[in-house]
Amino acid sequence: MKRLSNWNKALRTIGALTLMFAVSVTALPQPQEHDMSKMPGMKMPKAKSAPRKKKPRAKARRAAKKKPGTKKPSASPTPSHEMMPGMQMPSASPTPPHEMMPVMQLPSASPTPSHEMMPGMQMPSASPTPSHEMMPGMQMPSASPTPSHEMMPGMQMPEASPTPAVDPDPQIASRPVLRLEDLEAMALKNNPTLAQADAGIRAAEGRRIQAGLFPNPTVGYFVEEFVFRSPGESAEHGVFVEQTFPLGGKLGKSRRIFAREKEQAELIAEAQKMRVLNSVRLLYYEALGAQRLVDLRVYLAGLTREATEITRQLHNVGQADTPDQLEIEIETQRAEIDLLRAQNDREEVWRALGAMVNNPELKPSRLEGSLEVNQTALDEDQIMSSLLRESPEIRVAQAGAERARAVLARARAQKIPDLSVSGGLAYNFERFEPLVPTIGNQRKGMEGRLQVGVNVPIFNRNQGGIAAAEAELGIAERELQRLQLTLRTRVGSSLRAYRNALQMTEKYRTEVIPRARAGYEMYLSNFRQMAAAYPQVLIAQRTLFQVEVEYARALIQLRQTGVGLRGFLLTGGLDSVGRPGESTEGIKLRSPNEATGESDRP
């Protein structure tokens, strides 16, 4: 009876195991069912240690042995499992990885106690470790948002060298290409300040001619001793001519004043022409740089838009996080804003260029030329000496000082009196006395008159005019010194800016940009190989374009400072044109009183 009881217990155990197998098979998804006995090289994980199970009694073991197709359970301390025919025992190795069948996913470990495995039953993983050995063709889902992303079929990767940038304004490409020489010719023809400077030369020449002219004579009619009771008996009627002869070389000295003024006007016109040309060149290089910056911004905006689309596709398939998508969208918006700013800057430069050449209808177009021209270091001493010797501003100031000396010489000659001569003819109707019988009672007839006189410089010796001229000469000489010192300071500042720009462009061209480009291409290559996250590509891309923008601005500064140093630092092509003699206003012969300094105007 006792033996029969043991057999009954064994049968109940087998029935319970069969029922558990049926329930587990029903609960598992059908596509993931696999026969463990048919898995080649399947390695089962080592289960965690569990409380040791009591050994069955001998009779139960004998009863189990009589069950066909069963195997003896393992005596190891690991959870025991009764293996079915064809079942492969797990390896005792402590390594965590597992070999997986194609497109099979292991369920997580279950804390259920040990089970006897039936044929075709799927063994759960006893360890919650995430790492698994991948079978051929299997895709393992990412356990965490790692930076690398796997591209889906048909997805587009960003290119290292995208298509060339296209200007967003299509009309620019349709307009003719302009050269620097074209803009200079337009400015020389249309700029109003050059016409003003030419008019100033003609005005100075007219004053020079006027200052050297001899004073006009005075012609008049006079009558004397006119008696109303007998107008034909005692009146004297005649005409006269009066002429003033300037002495002391006043006419020659006046001509020298306005000759210096004409020379000053010519130098002012030359300086203004150079100002206009320098302004056009500065705006030309600024427009060329603005054109380059727009091209860079268009290129960057295209890259960011392309990256936004790729990131959106990655996000749709779950291989990019939402912060990554938001970050690249923000970067795209920033690139669009920078592009708009670059376009507005270009529009502003072209408006200034159109005003400089007096062509308000001038529209932005492509410019011929390049900012990247070989620039060499300048000889600072030679530039300084050339500027102080040949600068039109220095020459204008020197002409102003010479004019002030001529004014002083003219003022000192002013105290020398002029000679005034007057002569005329008259007919005297008065009769002779009868003392002389031969001519008695006859009319006196034709008479002549002559008058010569000079102004005696007793009270007015032109003391105030001389003192004012001496002061004006001092002002002109100090102005020349001030201008020389100012030019030294300006040249020093411009040379420093030129050196900085030259060194910056050389560093950017040979070191910074190649390194930034190499880093960007390495990050992009790593991203294609799923070894780097796209935010890293964005950072490298932003760095590359930032140094490209800085390089372009350094080139603009280099070209503009070079234009300034070679153009004697003259700018302001639309500034008001200076008039000769403004600082030392000289004597202008408009009337005898103005010429002599007299103050007897009515």
URZI-V279746 format. One record per pair of residues at least 24 apart in sequence whose ideal C-beta (glycine too) atoms are under 6 Angstrom apart, sorted by the first residue. I is the first residue (numbers start at 1). GAP is how many residues later the second one is. Records with the same first field share a line. If there is no record, write none. Layout:
I=GAP, GAP
//
This chain:
6=53, 54, 57
7=56
10=50, 53
17=99
21=97, 100
34=88
35=85
36=87
37=49, 50
42=46
43=48, 56
44=46, 79
45=53, 80, 81, 82
47=31, 32, 79
49=28
50=29
53=27
79=35
80=34
81=33, 36
82=34
83=34
84=33, 34, 35
87=30
96=33, 35
97=34, 35, 36
98=34, 35
99=34
100=32, 35, 38
101=34
102=33, 35, 36
103=35
145=176
147=386
148=382
149=165, 170
150=380
152=165
155=158
157=371
158=148, 149
160=361, 364
162=140
165=130, 133, 134
172=192, 193
175=190
177=189, 191
178=187, 189
179=189
180=104
183=97, 101, 174
184=93, 96
186=171
187=89, 93, 169, 170
190=167, 168
191=85, 167
193=79, 384
196=381
197=71, 72, 75, 380
200=65
201=64, 65, 68
204=57, 58, 61, 376
205=57
207=51
208=47, 50, 51, 54
211=43, 44, 47, 378
212=39, 43
215=29
217=24, 26
218=24
232=197
234=196
235=194
236=190, 192
237=190
238=186, 187, 188
239=185
240=182, 184
241=182
242=180
243=178
244=174, 176
245=174
246=172
247=169, 171, 172
248=165, 168
249=164
250=163
253=156, 157, 160
254=156, 335
256=150
257=149, 150, 153, 329
260=139, 142, 143, 146
261=142, 319, 320
263=136
264=132, 135, 136, 316
265=315
267=125, 128, 129, 132
268=128, 310
270=122
271=121
272=305
274=293, 296
275=295, 297, 298
276=297
278=285, 289, 292, 293
279=77, 292, 294
280=76
281=282
282=278, 281
283=69, 70
285=271, 274, 275
286=63
287=62
288=79, 81, 83
289=263, 267
290=55, 56, 59
292=260
293=49, 259
294=48, 52
296=252
297=41, 42, 45
300=35, 245
301=34, 35, 38
304=27, 28, 31
305=27
308=24
331=207
356=217
371=184
375=127, 183
380=115
383=182
384=107
387=100, 104, 181
388=96
391=177
393=90
397=82, 83, 86
400=76, 183
401=75, 76, 79
403=181
404=68, 69, 72, 180
405=68
407=62, 179
408=61, 62, 65
410=177
411=54, 55, 58
412=54
414=48, 51, 183
415=42, 46, 47
417=37, 38, 40
419=35
420=33
421=31
422=29
423=27
424=25
462=135
465=132
472=112
476=108
490=79
494=67, 70, 71
497=64
498=63
501=53, 56, 57
502=56
504=50
505=49, 50, 53
508=43
512=35
513=34
516=27, 28, 31
517=27
520=24
//
